[in-house]
């Protein structure tokens, strides 16, 4: 039996807690930075703010105390928006100790520093003279489907083989299958960059440009995300797996994808600020990741034309029609 603290009570964190509770055999804590959210979960047995319609059993203890949530945890599973990871771990660090395993399920690249989330965690822990094993959970997984118990396959990546094996064993169930991988770079970048491509695919859908356009963007999207991942030290075969093309296809085509939804609304001519306000506090990570991905690509001299056009639409108010026209008019080349 493991004591697992799920740090972050958004849709994905709540879904993981529900999956673990359904599996059984664990002591589970679901932490929220908002006392109001944790109190509502504890009193109503539902996370109405982020994952309505799924009863939360009493076996999941909802709380907002970091110290209480982390005190006895063997495995700390963190899932919060990428721009909150550094600040969150600065709060967590005083309550972490040797023997705990950390698992990150946040998909993004830190602005400015251009760090992957596991690198952000390691950077923060280093300032507190802590060295703990870190794993990364990624792959094609909509929170509502995991919460519902639909069959899902994802990846746990870590340089620590014991961590990967334990998480595979402790998190796996009849509805959640985990594959291990030691390519943390490839898994993290695949999970982060696919959100940018999903915005692009959503845009062509919003423009009404048909399935051919979407298929072209998905295919060339995996090509450019693979180029960057490999340049950063990842493996191309990782990007051909669950955390690469698997997550990309889901996010680009699934109706539950927030990044795709943002793209659709941009293609219809709506303003980004208005679209984001309509998410009601939920996050489309691709919006923040786009500029960081482009800076990372420039640093490694990697060409990413789709990401470049998405950045122009998001940051410079470029016309989606003009962006698509420029992509289609690029000089011909071998595949």
Buried (B, 14 or more C-beta within 10 A) or exposed (E): EBBBBBBBBBBBBBBBBBBBBBBEEBBBBBBBBEEEBBBBBBEEBBBEBBBEEBEBEEEBBBBBEBEBBBEEBBBBBBBBBBBBBBEBBEBBBEBBEEEBBBBBBBBBBBBEEBBBBBBBBBBBBEEEEBEBBBBBBBBBBBBBBBBBBEEBBBBBBBEBEEBBBBBBEBBBBEBBBBBBBBBBBBBBBBBBBBBBBBBBBBBBBBBEBEEEBBBBBBEBBBEBBBBBBBBBEBBEEBBBBBBBBBBBBBBBBBEEBBBBBBBBBBBBEBEBEEBBEEEEEEBBBBBBBBBBBBBBBEEBEBEBEBBBBBBBBBEEEBEBEEBBEBBEEEEEEEE
